[in-house]
Amino acid sequence: GVMFPPYSETEDGFEQQWAINHLAHFLLTSLLMPLLCNAGSAENYARVVNISSCAHLLGEIDFDDINH
């Protein structure tokens, strides 16, 4: 992830930090789902573990303008 990079947007128009720290993890997990479903067993589930921090407490989300 990244924290406080210079403001820039992805080709899709998302703010870079939001895209890297949130959307990229969702995309990766979504793309891995078919492999995860086939890799696990009834006794041992395949899983993705996401690790985070409490840095989200430093800011707020303006849901009316998600890029700022």
C-alpha positions as CSV (number, residue, x, y, z in Angstrom):
1,G,0.0,0.0,0.0
2,V,0.8,3.7,-0.1
3,M,0.2,6.5,2.4
4,F,0.2,10.2,1.5
5,P,1.5,10.0,-2.1
6,P,1.4,13.1,-4.3
7,Y,-2.2,13.4,-5.6
8,S,-2.7,11.5,-8.9
9,E,-5.5,9.5,-10.5
10,T,-5.5,6.1,-12.2
11,E,-6.5,5.7,-15.8
12,D,-9.9,4.9,-14.5
13,G,-10.2,8.2,-12.6
14,F,-9.7,6.9,-9.1
15,E,-7.4,8.6,-6.6
16,Q,-4.2,6.7,-6.5
17,Q,-4.1,5.9,-2.8
18,W,-7.7,4.7,-2.8
19,A,-7.0,2.5,-5.9
20,I,-3.9,0.9,-4.4
21,N,-4.9,0.4,-0.8
22,H,-8.5,-0.7,-1.4
23,L,-9.5,-1.4,-5.0
24,A,-6.4,-3.4,-5.9
25,H,-6.9,-5.8,-2.9
26,F,-10.5,-6.3,-3.9
27,L,-9.5,-7.0,-7.5
28,L,-6.7,-9.4,-6.6
29,T,-9.0,-11.4,-4.3
30,S,-11.7,-11.5,-7.0
31,L,-9.3,-12.8,-9.5
32,L,-8.0,-15.4,-7.1
33,M,-11.5,-16.7,-6.1
34,P,-11.6,-19.5,-8.8
35,L,-8.2,-20.8,-7.6
36,L,-9.2,-20.5,-4.0
37,C,-12.4,-22.4,-4.5
38,N,-10.5,-25.3,-6.1
39,A,-7.5,-25.3,-3.7
40,G,-9.3,-25.8,-0.4
41,S,-11.0,-28.9,1.1
42,A,-13.8,-29.4,3.6
43,E,-11.2,-29.7,6.4
44,N,-8.8,-26.9,5.2
45,Y,-10.4,-23.9,3.6
46,A,-8.3,-21.8,1.2
47,R,-8.3,-18.2,2.3
48,V,-7.0,-14.7,1.8
49,V,-5.9,-12.8,4.9
50,N,-5.9,-9.0,4.6
51,I,-3.7,-7.2,7.0
52,S,-4.4,-3.5,7.8
53,S,-3.5,-0.8,10.3
54,C,-5.3,1.8,12.3
55,A,-4.1,4.6,9.9
56,H,-7.7,4.9,8.7
57,L,-8.4,6.8,11.9
58,L,-6.3,9.7,10.7
59,G,-8.7,10.7,7.9
60,E,-12.3,10.8,6.9
61,I,-14.1,9.8,3.7
62,D,-16.3,12.3,1.8
63,F,-18.7,9.9,0.2
64,D,-20.1,12.7,-2.0
65,D,-16.6,13.1,-3.5
66,I,-14.8,9.8,-3.0
67,N,-11.6,11.0,-4.7
68,H,-11.0,13.8,-2.2
